[in-house]
Amino acid sequence: MFPLLQITGGFLKGRKVQSVPDPRTRYTSSMVRQALFSMVDVTDKSFLELFCGSAVVSLEAISRGAKRAVAVDVSRLATKVARQNAERLGVQLTVLCMDYRRFLEKNIESFDVAFIDPPYELGFVNETVRLLSEKKVAETIVVEKSKREKIIVPTELEVLKERTYGDSELVILRRRSVSV
């Protein structure tokens, strides 16, 4: 049985979201989502979620005041569930079924916040952070990763916070200010 996930804050607080019915999909726990949104204010900001799965993090961002959210996943099943979740909640969410590399290659939009939650320990974290940094896609990048995975922070970014929750670690990165 695949669990229903619950929105933890904002105007959708308490509403249920379907998880992706695939045992390979790992969802962001409510504890980690609460921690994320207590550290990063998304009010009136644009939000990008890569490796979105059910898009629970994007939906939580919308619930907490994000003005726009885009959710990207390579899985057709995941993006189908993400679209159904947004529809059931009655919110506007752009869901794209494509590989994160292709999305970053084609994307011309910049976001205030990007959240990435790739499969643990498969080498996606550092490649995704590097591409987000090179393409200047977001001011703030939030990474959910295995606590055993080492993150290589590009020189254009700085670590604001790191927090561990069980096997997961949240790393919040921000684009460095350019001094004149």
Sequence and secondary structure as in RCSB ss.txt:
>XXXX:A:sequence
MFPLLQITGGFLKGRKVQSVPDPRTRYTSSMVRQALFSMVDVTDKSFLELFCGSAVVSLEAISRGAKRAVAVDVS
RLATKVARQNAERLGVQLTVLCMDYRRFLEKNIESFDVAFIDPPYELGFVNETVRLLSEKKVAETIVVEKSKREK
IIVPTELEVLKERTYGDSELVILRRRSVSV
>XXXX:A:secstr
   EEE  SSTTTT EEE  S TT     HHHHHHHHHHS  TT EEEEES TT HHHHHHHHTT SEEEEEES 
HHHHHHHHHHHHHHT   EEEES HHHHHHH    EEEEEE   TTSSHHHHHHHHHHHTT EEEEEEEEETTS 
    TTEEEEEEEEETTEEEEEEEE     
